[in-house]
Amino acid sequence: MTMAQAGAVVAAATGLLVFFLYSSIHKVEEGHLAVYYRGGALLSSPSGPGYHIMLPFITTFKSVQTTLQTDEVKNVPCGTSGGVMIYIDRIEVVKLAPYAVYDIVRNYTADYDKTLIFNKIHHELNQFCSAHTLQEVYIELFDQIDENLKLALQKDLNVMAPGLTIQAVRVSKPKIPVAIRRNFELMEAEKTKLLIAAQKQKVVEKEAETDRKKALIEAEKAAQVARIHYQQKIMEKETEKRISEIEDAAFLAREKAKADAEYYTARKLADSNKLKLTPEYLELMKYEAIAANSKLYFGDRIPNVFLDSCAFQQANLRTAQETSLPSQEATESPGENHLRTKETTG
């Protein structure tokens, strides 16, 4: 064998080895597990993320995602209890299979989604639609479809594929015939008008209630102000009353003190007179009064000397009259003087 032939053989062997190595080495992404088939039989040892080696052309593998995964089911037909056929454009299912991958793949193959998810969604959705009317499916109970699907799927998965968990189900709005949709749109428009009218009514009611509360507040404010003014007037009157009572009490005290003083003075004067007006003193006063009187009259009708208390008061007046009229007294007769004396004493 020549050198050229030997080199060709080595190159062919090297190329074949490289080809076999390339075919046997494979990569598993993060969040996935690799399950192996050898001659169509599932091997019991899956591999995790990274590079792995397998027998080329004999062993094959499939990568199964174990993290959150979203499956979409499109254009699902659904017949209502009234016989109207509607179509749900898209249903999204978020699932998670962190463990038990080997059992699920062994029982339902690596394409377990079709058996456990897609076919089940068709079944459960048709069961729901056939039990409700178009009004209920399209409007009234539409918000319950996703939750009902989730519960139904999870209930079956707990029995058929433990470890596979449904996290959420999202259902798009159903497609309905154009004529029916137009009727629903008209109905929604009327409902919108009704809601607008109801809201306007509420606004009017709120405005009326606001005006009423405002008037009530104003009335309460006026009543409180009037009450304060009334209380203020009462306090002023009470203050005036107290001041009047204090002044009356002070005046009464002054008058009582004055009366007590006068009473005390009169009493002391009376006591003093009792001690002062002795018979001897009275006799002395009599003679002094007689001496001070300028005139004395005697007669048959006046047996004794009569002294009126007015004589002392009129003494000065008579003296002035006698001084101013000396000529008249000189011309008067004794009889006239006697008569005048009687008038004066009488």
Rosetta silent file (secondary structure, phi, psi, omega in degrees, C-alpha in Angstrom):
SEQUENCE: MTMAQAGAVVAAATGLLVFFLYSSIHKVEEGHLAVYYRGGALLSSPSGPGYHIMLPFITTFKSVQTTLQTDEVKNVPCGTSGGVMIYIDRIEVVKLAPYAVYDIVRNYTADYDKTLIFNKIHHELNQFCSAHTLQEVYIELFDQIDENLKLALQKDLNVMAPGLTIQAVRVSKPKIPVAIRRNFELMEAEKTKLLIAAQKQKVVEKEAETDRKKALIEAEKAAQVARIHYQQKIMEKETEKRISEIEDAAFLAREKAKADAEYYTARKLADSNKLKLTPEYLELMKYEAIAANSKLYFGDRIPNVFLDSCAFQQANLRTAQETSLPSQEATESPGENHLRTKETTG
SCORE:     score description
SCORE:     0.000 S_00000001
   1 L     0.000  128.323 -178.233    0.000    0.000    0.000 S_00000001
   2 L   -77.681  169.287 -179.958    1.436    3.230   -1.012 S_00000001
   3 H   -64.185  -35.299 -179.029    1.646    6.279    1.167 S_00000001
   4 H   -66.389  -42.904  179.283   -1.118    7.964   -0.760 S_00000001
   5 H   -65.454  -41.682  178.976   -3.482    5.073   -0.201 S_00000001
   6 H   -62.168  -40.911  178.107   -2.577    4.928    3.469 S_00000001
   7 H   -64.200  -38.027  179.910   -3.263    8.659    3.829 S_00000001
   8 H   -66.207  -39.431  179.641   -6.637    8.311    2.137 S_00000001
   9 H   -64.968  -44.516  179.234   -7.631    5.488    4.463 S_00000001
  10 H   -63.064  -42.021  179.203   -6.621    7.474    7.526 S_00000001
  11 H   -63.992  -40.429  178.691   -8.489   10.512    6.295 S_00000001
  12 H   -65.270  -41.946  179.073  -11.597    8.444    5.597 S_00000001
  13 H   -63.806  -41.298  179.471  -11.398    6.839    9.031 S_00000001
  14 H   -64.192  -42.632  178.809  -10.942   10.230   10.663 S_00000001
  15 H   -63.939  -41.433  178.155  -13.871   11.672    8.766 S_00000001
  16 H   -63.307  -40.245  178.982  -16.059    8.720    9.666 S_00000001
  17 H   -64.261  -42.497  178.679  -15.071    9.080   13.336 S_00000001
  18 H   -63.927  -40.623  179.172  -15.861   12.765   13.288 S_00000001
  19 H   -62.541  -44.289  178.962  -19.223   12.067   11.669 S_00000001
  20 H   -64.181  -40.256  177.802  -20.060    9.442   14.298 S_00000001
  21 H   -64.013  -42.370  179.287  -19.004   11.802   17.091 S_00000001
  22 H   -63.171  -37.906 -179.182  -21.081   14.638   15.615 S_00000001
  23 H   -74.121  -26.564 -177.015  -24.080   12.357   15.348 S_00000001
  24 H   -88.811  -26.664 -179.367  -23.691   11.064   18.899 S_00000001
  25 E   -84.446  132.742  177.737  -23.132   14.388   20.675 S_00000001
  26 E  -141.857  159.488 -176.807  -26.314   16.415   21.397 S_00000001
  27 E  -117.432  136.459  176.789  -27.232   19.438   23.531 S_00000001
  28 E  -112.155  124.376 -177.971  -30.153   19.784   25.979 S_00000001
  29 L   -73.408  160.390  177.090  -31.312   23.358   26.742 S_00000001
  30 L   -65.985  139.309 -177.178  -31.949   24.686   30.227 S_00000001
  31 L    84.746   11.305  179.238  -35.483   23.975   31.411 S_00000001
  32 E  -130.741  159.695  170.784  -35.718   20.792   29.358 S_00000001
  33 E  -124.939  142.794  178.574  -35.143   17.078   29.829 S_00000001
  34 E  -101.185  124.739  174.895  -33.986   14.684   27.106 S_00000001
  35 E  -106.626  141.344 -171.531  -35.764   11.322   26.859 S_00000001
  36 E  -112.736  141.948  175.046  -34.090    8.591   24.791 S_00000001
  37 E  -119.746  132.406  175.216  -35.508    5.961   22.466 S_00000001
  38 E  -125.493  111.897 -176.525  -33.450    2.959   21.350 S_00000001
  39 L    64.614   28.579  179.743  -35.031    0.917   18.663 S_00000001
  40 L    88.764   -8.025  179.941  -38.353    2.613   19.462 S_00000001
  41 E   -95.088  138.050 -179.277  -38.242    1.696   23.156 S_00000001
  42 E   -77.356  126.566  176.179  -38.175    4.445   25.753 S_00000001
  43 L   -81.640  153.038 -173.464  -35.070    4.356   27.926 S_00000001
  44 L   -90.968    5.832 -177.001  -35.489    4.940   31.660 S_00000001
  45 L  -122.910   90.216  175.399  -32.650    7.447   32.095 S_00000001
  46 L   -71.951  161.476 -179.177  -33.464   10.997   30.876 S_00000001
  47 E  -117.731  147.716  179.121  -30.688   13.602   30.743 S_00000001
  48 L   -87.316 -169.324 -179.208  -30.647   17.138   32.049 S_00000001
  49 L   -61.738  144.433  177.708  -29.358   20.354   30.437 S_00000001
  50 E   129.637 -169.110  178.218  -25.907   20.211   28.794 S_00000001
  51 E   -94.572  137.890 -179.580  -23.994   18.138   26.225 S_00000001
  52 E  -138.103  161.748 -179.563  -24.527   14.363   26.124 S_00000001
  53 E  -118.892  138.010  176.543  -23.375   11.389   23.977 S_00000001
  54 L  -138.737  166.467  178.352  -25.568    8.666   22.522 S_00000001
  55 L   -73.137  120.650 -178.135  -25.178    5.878   20.002 S_00000001
  56 L   -69.704  146.444  176.536  -25.712    7.380   16.579 S_00000001
  57 L    68.029   -9.365  179.352  -28.388    5.910   14.266 S_00000001
  58 L  -110.853  -43.343 -178.713  -29.489    3.566   17.094 S_00000001
  59 E  -107.939  135.435  174.402  -30.525    5.920   19.861 S_00000001
  60 E  -123.254  163.377 -179.622  -32.689    9.016   19.325 S_00000001
  61 E  -139.387  158.782  172.770  -33.841   11.667   21.808 S_00000001
  62 E  -134.745  138.263 -179.073  -36.598   14.223   22.248 S_00000001
  63 E   -91.320  127.370 -178.830  -36.401   17.337   24.398 S_00000001
  64 E  -115.990  124.900 -179.131  -39.360   17.872   26.802 S_00000001
  65 E   -75.846  134.418 -179.605  -39.860   21.293   28.414 S_00000001
  66 L  -112.224   -4.238  177.105  -40.278   21.224   32.208 S_00000001
  67 L   -93.763 -174.213  179.202  -40.738   24.966   32.829 S_00000001
  68 L   -58.431  131.227 -177.191  -43.844   27.113   32.203 S_00000001
  69 E  -137.577  137.566 -179.189  -45.137   26.441   28.727 S_00000001
  70 E  -108.973  122.322  175.888  -48.057   27.994   26.839 S_00000001
  71 E  -105.574  141.250  179.675  -50.100   25.869   24.444 S_00000001
  72 E  -115.744  130.702  174.504  -52.545   27.462   22.010 S_00000001
  73 E  -113.801  120.640 -172.780  -55.720   25.831   20.745 S_00000001
  74 E  -111.386  147.953  173.127  -57.188   27.755   17.812 S_00000001
  75 E    52.024   61.453 -179.058  -60.611   27.969   16.197 S_00000001
  76 E   -89.383  120.928  177.824  -62.495   25.676   18.569 S_00000001
  77 E   -75.479  149.320 -177.599  -66.133   25.084   17.475 S_00000001
  78 E  -152.346  123.194  179.536  -68.809   25.291   20.117 S_00000001
  79 E  -103.554  125.506 -178.340  -72.561   24.721   19.754 S_00000001
  80 L   -80.145  172.617 -179.778  -74.916   26.461   22.191 S_00000001
  81 L   -66.533  -21.484  178.010  -78.135   25.029   23.596 S_00000001
  82 L   -86.720   -0.515  178.349  -80.085   27.136   21.069 S_00000001
  83 L    90.826    7.164  179.488  -78.300   25.550   18.123 S_00000001
  84 L   -87.690  128.915  179.342  -76.074   28.482   17.244 S_00000001
  85 E   -93.236  122.625  177.616  -72.534   27.451   16.250 S_00000001
  86 E  -121.327  163.534 -177.970  -69.826   29.765   17.510 S_00000001
  87 E  -130.271  132.141  175.664  -66.045   29.534   17.276 S_00000001
  88 E   -96.161  118.264 -170.760  -63.489   30.452   19.906 S_00000001
  89 E   -63.047  -45.259 -175.398  -60.520   31.886   18.106 S_00000001
  90 E  -151.802  136.940  174.236  -57.780   31.033   20.628 S_00000001
  91 E  -125.761  122.844 -179.830  -57.397   29.265   23.948 S_00000001
  92 E  -106.050  130.727  179.601  -54.096   29.571   25.777 S_00000001
  93 E  -120.825  122.335  177.996  -53.104   27.014   28.418 S_00000001
  94 E  -101.400  117.483 -174.944  -50.137   27.649   30.675 S_00000001
  95 E  -127.187  164.843 -179.435  -48.832   24.395   32.120 S_00000001
  96 E  -143.960  132.122  178.023  -45.874   23.189   34.172 S_00000001
  97 L  -131.701   77.932 -174.998  -44.326   19.701   34.420 S_00000001
  98 L   -74.436  -23.802  179.509  -41.344   19.911   36.784 S_00000001
  99 L  -145.179 -179.036 -178.352  -41.168   16.206   37.520 S_00000001
 100 L    60.864   29.578  178.771  -42.700   12.879   36.435 S_00000001
 101 H   -65.847  -40.378 -177.405  -41.599   13.565   32.855 S_00000001
 102 H   -61.711  -45.541 -179.183  -40.679    9.930   32.295 S_00000001
 103 H   -65.634  -40.786 -179.091  -44.101    8.607   33.344 S_00000001
 104 H   -65.617  -44.247 -179.839  -45.982   11.195   31.271 S_00000001
 105 H   -67.601  -37.129  179.462  -43.900   10.518   28.155 S_00000001
 106 H   -65.554  -37.693 -176.675  -44.154    6.768   28.635 S_00000001
 107 H   -85.717  -33.499 -172.334  -47.963    6.896   28.930 S_00000001
 108 H  -128.465   12.124 -178.798  -48.767    9.688   26.461 S_00000001
 109 L    66.406  175.585 -179.481  -45.540   10.076   24.374 S_00000001
 110 L   -68.853  -21.794  175.707  -43.556   13.272   24.113 S_00000001
 111 L   -95.568   53.232 -178.247  -46.531   14.907   22.363 S_00000001
 112 H   -69.692  -18.118 -177.304  -48.720   14.513   25.443 S_00000001
 113 H   -58.728  -40.087 -176.071  -50.237   18.002   24.874 S_00000001
 114 H   -64.025  -42.878 -176.812  -52.583   16.738   22.162 S_00000001
 115 H   -75.519  -46.795 -172.108  -54.026   13.963   24.290 S_00000001
 116 H   -87.380  -26.213 -173.506  -54.153   15.656   27.690 S_00000001
 117 H  -111.824  -60.967 -170.844  -54.739   19.308   26.721 S_00000001
 118 H   -63.352  -52.166 -178.562  -56.050   19.905   23.209 S_00000001
 119 H   -63.976  -35.740  179.859  -58.603   17.094   23.007 S_00000001
 120 H   -67.410  -36.862  179.251  -59.753   17.765   26.561 S_00000001
 121 H   -64.174  -43.949  177.758  -60.330   21.449   25.817 S_00000001
 122 H   -58.107  -44.059 -176.885  -62.588   20.590   22.854 S_00000001
 123 H   -66.562  -51.695 -176.100  -64.586   18.210   25.011 S_00000001
 124 H   -65.109  -38.052 -178.861  -65.017   20.478   28.059 S_00000001
 125 H   -67.767  -40.103  176.738  -65.813   23.545   25.970 S_00000001
 126 H   -68.186  -33.798  174.866  -68.531   21.757   24.021 S_00000001
 127 H   -62.360  -42.462 -179.830  -69.973   20.432   27.264 S_00000001
 128 H   -67.285  -46.411 -177.019  -70.166   23.979   28.625 S_00000001
 129 H   -65.716  -38.774 -177.436  -71.649   25.510   25.472 S_00000001
 130 H   -67.894  -18.247 -179.595  -74.283   22.826   25.030 S_00000001
 131 L   -95.358   -1.045 -176.372  -75.607   23.517   28.536 S_00000001
 132 L  -136.543  158.549  179.160  -75.982   27.316   28.071 S_00000001
 133 L   -81.050  170.981  178.846  -77.581   29.739   25.664 S_00000001
 134 H   -63.086  -39.271  178.607  -75.766   32.112   23.342 S_00000001
 135 H   -59.763  -41.461 -178.964  -76.563   35.026   25.669 S_00000001
 136 H   -71.385  -43.495 -177.372  -74.948   33.212   28.578 S_00000001
 137 H   -69.665  -40.449 -172.903  -71.886   31.995   26.647 S_00000001
 138 H   -81.912  -30.985 -173.209  -71.236   35.266   24.844 S_00000001
 139 H  -126.938  -62.327 -166.218  -72.024   37.741   27.636 S_00000001
 140 H   -69.155  -44.064 -175.941  -73.330   36.569   30.985 S_00000001
 141 L  -109.098   13.188 -176.981  -71.078   33.566   31.741 S_00000001
 142 H   -62.820  -35.474 -178.171  -68.134   34.349   29.488 S_00000001
 143 H   -70.163   -9.564 -179.471  -65.949   35.368   32.440 S_00000001
 144 H   -98.944   -8.029 -175.125  -66.433   31.880   33.955 S_00000001
 145 H   -64.604  -47.589 -177.219  -65.306   29.849   30.931 S_00000001
 146 H   -63.259  -39.646  179.941  -61.572   30.074   31.609 S_00000001
 147 H   -69.090  -39.965  177.845  -61.952   29.151   35.272 S_00000001
 148 H   -63.870  -41.456  177.254  -64.252   26.215   34.467 S_00000001
 149 H   -62.661  -42.753  179.865  -61.779   24.925   31.839 S_00000001
 150 H   -61.553  -46.943 -179.401  -58.892   25.197   34.259 S_00000001
 151 H   -63.720  -41.068 -179.281  -60.694   23.272   36.989 S_00000001
 152 H   -67.106  -43.211  178.901  -61.862   20.575   34.561 S_00000001
 153 H   -64.145  -44.565 -177.778  -58.389   20.112   33.019 S_00000001
 154 H   -66.879  -34.755  178.510  -56.641   20.021   36.384 S_00000001
 155 H   -62.132  -43.695  178.944  -59.137   17.528   37.759 S_00000001
 156 H   -72.127  -36.344 -179.264  -58.408   15.068   34.950 S_00000001
 157 H   -67.743  -31.833  178.129  -54.646   15.699   35.042 S_00000001
 158 H   -62.251  -26.271  179.865  -54.492   14.894   38.753 S_00000001
 159 H   -94.308  -44.114 -172.708  -55.702   11.407   37.862 S_00000001
 160 H   -86.338  -35.158 -176.523  -54.173   10.834   34.440 S_00000001
 161 L  -142.872   74.807  177.657  -50.858   12.699   34.676 S_00000001
 162 L   -59.618  136.585 -176.775  -49.796   13.604   38.216 S_00000001
 163 L   105.629  -18.563  177.020  -47.130   16.299   38.160 S_00000001
 164 L   -94.815  120.643 -172.730  -48.598   18.225   35.259 S_00000001
 165 E  -118.119  134.494  175.346  -50.101   21.476   36.577 S_00000001
 166 E   -93.046  116.542 -179.131  -52.364   23.964   34.794 S_00000001
 167 E   -86.066  -39.480 -177.672  -51.423   27.479   35.889 S_00000001
 168 E  -161.821  155.723  175.823  -53.920   29.508   33.835 S_00000001
 169 E  -132.067  128.613  179.155  -56.388   29.331   30.944 S_00000001
 170 E  -121.401  124.442 -176.920  -57.171   32.306   28.717 S_00000001
 171 E  -114.127  129.032  177.142  -60.143   32.198   26.344 S_00000001
 172 L   -79.816  165.500 -178.420  -60.661   34.755   23.577 S_00000001
 173 L   -65.700  133.792 -178.807  -64.063   36.213   22.746 S_00000001
 174 E   -64.507  151.352  172.317  -66.182   33.767   20.662 S_00000001
 175 E   -92.141  126.586 -178.593  -66.938   34.446   17.007 S_00000001
 176 L  -121.737  163.991  178.372  -70.674   34.572   16.351 S_00000001
 177 L   -56.724  150.062 -173.898  -72.712   35.102   13.142 S_00000001
 178 H   -60.926  -43.311 -178.538  -72.702   38.658   11.830 S_00000001
 179 H   -62.817  -42.919  179.514  -76.470   39.174   12.155 S_00000001
 180 H   -67.076  -39.817  179.039  -76.492   37.965   15.746 S_00000001
 181 H   -62.925  -36.944  178.746  -73.440   40.066   16.555 S_00000001
 182 H   -65.003  -39.414  177.338  -75.178   43.116   15.126 S_00000001
 183 H   -63.230  -41.069  178.128  -78.166   42.450   17.385 S_00000001
 184 H   -64.738  -38.657  178.533  -75.865   42.148   20.363 S_00000001
 185 H   -64.485  -41.609  176.096  -74.174   45.384   19.403 S_00000001
 186 H   -62.716  -41.375  178.857  -77.554   47.134   19.182 S_00000001
 187 H   -63.714  -40.961  177.478  -78.509   45.662   22.525 S_00000001
 188 H   -65.766  -35.689  176.876  -75.250   46.861   24.044 S_00000001
 189 H   -63.039  -42.765  177.612  -75.852   50.298   22.549 S_00000001
 190 H   -64.960  -39.722  176.566  -79.277   50.410   24.203 S_00000001
 191 H   -62.586  -38.062  178.468  -77.749   49.221   27.444 S_00000001
 192 H   -64.045  -42.614  176.664  -75.155   51.943   27.123 S_00000001
 193 H   -61.492  -41.201  178.772  -77.885   54.532   26.632 S_00000001
 194 H   -63.173  -42.528  178.447  -79.694   53.144   29.644 S_00000001
 195 H   -63.776  -39.404  178.073  -76.525   53.297   31.704 S_00000001
 196 H   -63.430  -43.367  178.429  -75.918   56.858   30.542 S_00000001
 197 H   -62.829  -41.823  178.939  -79.478   57.817   31.509 S_00000001
 198 H   -63.599  -40.842  178.589  -79.059   56.081   34.860 S_00000001
 199 H   -65.902  -39.522  176.847  -75.784   57.883   35.433 S_00000001
 200 H   -62.348  -41.756  177.843  -77.394   61.218   34.505 S_00000001
 201 H   -61.434  -41.431  178.117  -80.192   60.467   36.940 S_00000001
 202 H   -63.997  -38.789  178.649  -77.642   59.677   39.610 S_00000001
 203 H   -63.536  -43.786  178.564  -75.825   62.918   38.828 S_00000001
 204 H   -62.675  -43.743  178.174  -79.079   64.874   39.138 S_00000001
 205 H   -61.742  -41.882  178.968  -79.904   63.069   42.369 S_00000001
 206 H   -64.464  -40.585  178.108  -76.429   63.769   43.685 S_00000001
 207 H   -64.100  -43.099  177.760  -76.710   67.425   42.739 S_00000001
 208 H   -63.093  -42.079  178.718  -80.113   67.654   44.429 S_00000001
 209 H   -64.567  -37.668  177.138  -78.729   65.868   47.463 S_00000001
 210 H   -64.295  -43.646  177.390  -75.755   68.225   47.451 S_00000001
 211 H   -62.143  -41.686  179.797  -78.070   71.239   47.282 S_00000001
 212 H   -63.358  -44.545  178.591  -80.187   69.780   50.057 S_00000001
 213 H   -64.725  -37.949  178.394  -77.154   69.147   52.230 S_00000001
 214 H   -63.731  -44.721  177.916  -75.852   72.610   51.425 S_00000001
 215 H   -63.121  -40.771  178.594  -79.181   74.168   52.412 S_00000001
 216 H   -62.426  -42.350  178.968  -79.255   72.024   55.537 S_00000001
 217 H   -63.949  -42.983  178.234  -75.733   73.118   56.422 S_00000001
 218 H   -62.105  -42.412  178.745  -76.651   76.757   55.828 S_00000001
 219 H   -63.505  -44.039  177.986  -79.772   76.353   57.980 S_00000001
 220 H   -62.795  -39.436  178.111  -77.783   74.680   60.727 S_00000001
 221 H   -62.776  -45.985  178.766  -75.194   77.426   60.477 S_00000001
 222 H   -62.517  -41.434  178.835  -77.895   80.121   60.749 S_00000001
 223 H   -63.126  -40.698  178.390  -79.495   78.261   63.658 S_00000001
 224 H   -65.729  -41.578  177.532  -76.159   78.007   65.415 S_00000001
 225 H   -62.675  -44.780  177.864  -75.461   81.701   64.840 S_00000001
 226 H   -62.141  -40.271  178.242  -78.932   82.594   66.139 S_00000001
 227 H   -62.864  -40.334  178.979  -78.393   80.298   69.107 S_00000001
 228 H   -65.911  -43.644  177.771  -75.074   81.979   69.830 S_00000001
 229 H   -62.483  -41.512  178.926  -76.645   85.440   69.563 S_00000001
 230 H   -62.069  -46.133  178.273  -79.506   84.321   71.808 S_00000001
 231 H   -63.081  -37.315  178.262  -77.094   82.940   74.379 S_00000001
 232 H   -63.536  -43.546  177.985  -75.059   86.119   74.115 S_00000001
 233 H   -63.442  -41.356  178.078  -78.169   88.226   74.808 S_00000001
 234 H   -60.743  -43.472  178.782  -79.084   85.971   77.712 S_00000001
 235 H   -63.833  -39.484  177.305  -75.588   86.361   79.117 S_00000001
 236 H   -63.024  -45.113  178.270  -75.812   90.127   78.669 S_00000001
 237 H   -62.610  -42.071  178.113  -79.171   90.205   80.448 S_00000001
 238 H   -63.528  -38.877  177.679  -77.851   87.987   83.216 S_00000001
 239 H   -64.580  -44.330  176.968  -74.822   90.251   83.537 S_00000001
 240 H   -61.623  -38.949  178.873  -77.090   93.316   83.704 S_00000001
 241 H   -63.001  -44.920  179.450  -79.241   91.508   86.262 S_00000001
 242 H   -62.834  -42.609  178.624  -76.211   90.697   88.404 S_00000001
 243 H   -61.474  -43.954  178.167  -74.970   94.273   88.106 S_00000001
 244 H   -61.756  -42.346  177.931  -78.444   95.570   89.090 S_00000001
 245 H   -61.913  -41.440  179.285  -78.570   93.142   92.008 S_00000001
 246 H   -64.973  -43.778  178.309  -75.119   94.271   93.123 S_00000001
 247 H   -63.477  -43.206  177.814  -76.124   97.942   92.798 S_00000001
 248 H   -61.644  -41.929  179.607  -79.396   97.307   94.671 S_00000001
 249 H   -64.522  -40.575  178.497  -77.545   95.453   97.376 S_00000001
 250 H   -65.184  -44.022  178.645  -75.014   98.276   97.639 S_00000001
 251 H   -62.331  -43.331  178.335  -77.789  100.891   97.711 S_00000001
 252 H   -61.695  -41.003  178.624  -79.687   98.877  100.325 S_00000001
 253 H   -64.056  -41.697  178.655  -76.553   98.541  102.379 S_00000001
 254 H   -63.966  -46.719  179.852  -75.916  102.290  102.134 S_00000001
 255 H   -63.174  -40.122  178.323  -79.508  103.151  103.025 S_00000001
 256 H   -64.667  -41.609  177.818  -79.477  100.647  105.852 S_00000001
 257 H   -64.194  -39.851  178.906  -76.207  102.069  107.113 S_00000001
 258 H   -64.849  -45.573  177.896  -77.625  105.581  106.782 S_00000001
 259 H   -62.298  -42.067  177.620  -80.838  104.589  108.575 S_00000001
 260 H   -62.041  -39.280  178.689  -78.825  102.822  111.249 S_00000001
 261 H   -65.496  -44.241  178.450  -76.685  105.929  111.612 S_00000001
 262 H   -63.514  -43.612  177.516  -79.758  108.190  111.860 S_00000001
 263 H   -60.300  -42.587  179.761  -81.375  105.783  114.286 S_00000001
 264 H   -64.628  -41.825  179.282  -78.204  105.687  116.299 S_00000001
 265 H   -63.927  -45.955  179.143  -77.948  109.497  116.215 S_00000001
 266 H   -62.658  -40.257 -179.914  -81.610  109.924  117.191 S_00000001
 267 H   -65.451  -44.388  178.161  -81.246  107.373  119.944 S_00000001
 268 H   -64.695  -37.925  177.682  -78.128  108.977  121.270 S_00000001
 269 H   -65.280  -40.346  177.316  -79.805  112.400  121.016 S_00000001
 270 H   -64.370  -43.266  177.641  -82.812  111.089  122.910 S_00000001
 271 H   -63.123  -39.364  178.409  -80.571  109.589  125.543 S_00000001
 272 H   -65.002  -40.700  179.105  -78.673  112.817  125.682 S_00000001
 273 H   -65.273  -36.377  177.196  -81.923  114.808  126.034 S_00000001
 274 H   -59.746  -37.792  178.977  -83.053  112.500  128.831 S_00000001
 275 H   -80.200  -29.334 -174.496  -79.911  113.378  130.667 S_00000001
 276 H   -85.916  -41.314 -173.481  -79.921  117.028  129.624 S_00000001
 277 L   -81.851   73.146  174.638  -83.585  118.060  129.982 S_00000001
 278 L   -85.662  161.791  177.561  -83.770  118.174  133.755 S_00000001
 279 H   -56.028  -37.637 -179.743  -86.430  120.298  135.529 S_00000001
 280 H   -66.717  -42.557 -179.214  -83.828  122.858  136.421 S_00000001
 281 H   -66.449  -39.177  177.914  -82.597  123.093  132.815 S_00000001
 282 H   -65.501  -37.381  177.802  -86.144  123.399  131.512 S_00000001
 283 H   -64.795  -39.972  177.873  -86.835  126.150  134.003 S_00000001
 284 H   -64.187  -41.493  179.674  -83.725  127.950  132.816 S_00000001
 285 H   -66.263  -34.981  178.282  -84.759  127.601  129.232 S_00000001
 286 H   -62.268  -47.243 -179.188  -88.187  128.993  130.026 S_00000001
 287 H   -66.823  -35.388  177.283  -86.747  132.124  131.523 S_00000001
 288 H   -65.507  -38.615  177.479  -84.317  132.517  128.666 S_00000001
 289 H   -66.626  -38.709  179.030  -87.196  132.247  126.179 S_00000001
 290 H   -65.871  -38.346 -179.876  -89.203  134.794  128.114 S_00000001
 291 H   -69.256  -32.140 -179.004  -86.233  137.066  128.158 S_00000001
 292 H   -78.845  -19.643  179.902  -85.689  136.672  124.454 S_00000001
 293 L   -77.850  131.369 -176.637  -89.333  137.442  123.632 S_00000001
 294 L   -80.745  -20.463 -176.244  -89.813  141.162  122.953 S_00000001
 295 L  -136.815  142.140  174.115  -93.510  141.265  123.814 S_00000001
 296 L  -130.113  139.429 -179.259  -95.764  139.704  126.399 S_00000001
 297 L  -120.264  139.417 -179.341  -99.488  140.047  126.453 S_00000001
 298 L  -124.800  151.875  177.073 -101.709  139.680  129.491 S_00000001
 299 L  -179.429 -179.355 -178.534 -105.496  139.555  129.736 S_00000001
 300 L   -70.141  -35.605 -176.891 -108.591  137.859  131.132 S_00000001
 301 L   -83.009  -10.160  178.381 -108.635  135.164  128.530 S_00000001
 302 L  -118.350   88.840 -175.285 -105.000  134.361  128.914 S_00000001
 303 L   -66.869  -28.914 -179.629 -104.593  133.404  132.536 S_00000001
 304 L  -125.318  173.362  176.761 -100.983  132.488  132.105 S_00000001
 305 L   -73.953  128.319 -178.639  -98.207  133.454  129.819 S_00000001
 306 L  -111.864  122.336  178.405  -98.638  131.641  126.466 S_00000001
 307 L  -119.014  116.802  176.618  -95.639  131.051  124.332 S_00000001
 308 L   -88.669  149.588  177.117  -96.131  129.524  120.895 S_00000001
 309 H   -64.853  -22.085  178.850  -93.320  127.703  119.176 S_00000001
 310 H   -75.921  -16.658 -177.425  -93.972  129.967  116.245 S_00000001
 311 H   -63.202  -40.462  178.992  -93.099  132.976  118.375 S_00000001
 312 H   -66.012  -35.724 -179.498  -89.449  132.147  118.229 S_00000001
 313 H   -74.029  -32.644 -176.019  -89.655  131.669  114.467 S_00000001
 314 H   -96.341    5.401 -176.772  -91.671  134.898  113.901 S_00000001
 315 H   -64.791  -48.157 -179.673  -89.724  137.062  116.307 S_00000001
 316 H   -64.181  -37.263  179.483  -87.364  138.398  113.747 S_00000001
 317 H   -64.713  -43.120  179.600  -90.231  138.930  111.258 S_00000001
 318 H   -66.758  -33.861  179.767  -92.238  140.955  113.759 S_00000001
 319 H   -65.258  -41.132  178.289  -89.184  142.931  114.651 S_00000001
 320 H   -66.130  -37.985  179.844  -88.672  143.867  111.039 S_00000001
 321 H   -68.148  -39.256  179.376  -92.338  144.794  110.666 S_00000001
 322 H   -66.338  -32.727 -179.335  -92.253  146.918  113.784 S_00000001
 323 H   -73.016  -38.680 -177.773  -89.150  148.687  112.520 S_00000001
 324 H   -78.689  -20.272 -178.014  -90.611  149.418  109.099 S_00000001
 325 L  -126.293   63.451 -179.985  -93.994  150.571  110.410 S_00000001
 326 H   -75.342  -30.129 -176.485  -93.331  152.649  113.546 S_00000001
 327 H   -71.946  -35.211 -178.514  -95.906  155.231  112.646 S_00000001
 328 H   -68.069  -38.815  179.782  -98.724  152.748  112.235 S_00000001
 329 H   -66.835  -32.411 -179.426  -98.121  151.206  115.658 S_00000001
 330 H   -70.417  -31.902 -176.873  -98.139  154.666  117.225 S_00000001
 331 H   -86.855  -14.070 -178.124 -101.540  155.523  115.726 S_00000001
 332 L   -73.872  146.968  179.459 -103.224  152.261  116.585 S_00000001
 333 L   -83.969  162.923  178.343 -105.535  152.192  119.610 S_00000001
 334 H   -63.078  -31.940  178.550 -105.108  149.802  122.526 S_00000001
 335 H   -64.721  -41.163  178.557 -108.243  147.903  121.493 S_00000001
 336 H   -65.571  -38.045  178.635 -106.849  147.162  118.095 S_00000001
 337 H   -64.981  -34.198  179.572 -103.594  145.949  119.618 S_00000001
 338 H   -67.658  -39.686  179.008 -105.552  143.627  121.837 S_00000001
 339 H   -67.046  -40.929  179.686 -107.458  142.202  118.890 S_00000001
 340 H   -65.322  -37.627  178.337 -104.279  141.664  116.897 S_00000001
 341 H   -63.394  -39.178  177.905 -102.721  139.978  119.793 S_00000001
 342 H   -63.938  -42.714  179.232 -105.662  137.566  119.965 S_00000001
 343 H   -63.287  -40.174 -176.839 -105.409  136.832  116.274 S_00000001
 344 H   -68.638  -43.524  179.841 -101.721  136.174  116.554 S_00000001
 345 H   -70.980  -32.977  177.978 -102.012  133.898  119.520 S_00000001
 346 L   -69.159    0.000    0.000 -105.007  132.146  118.055 S_00000001
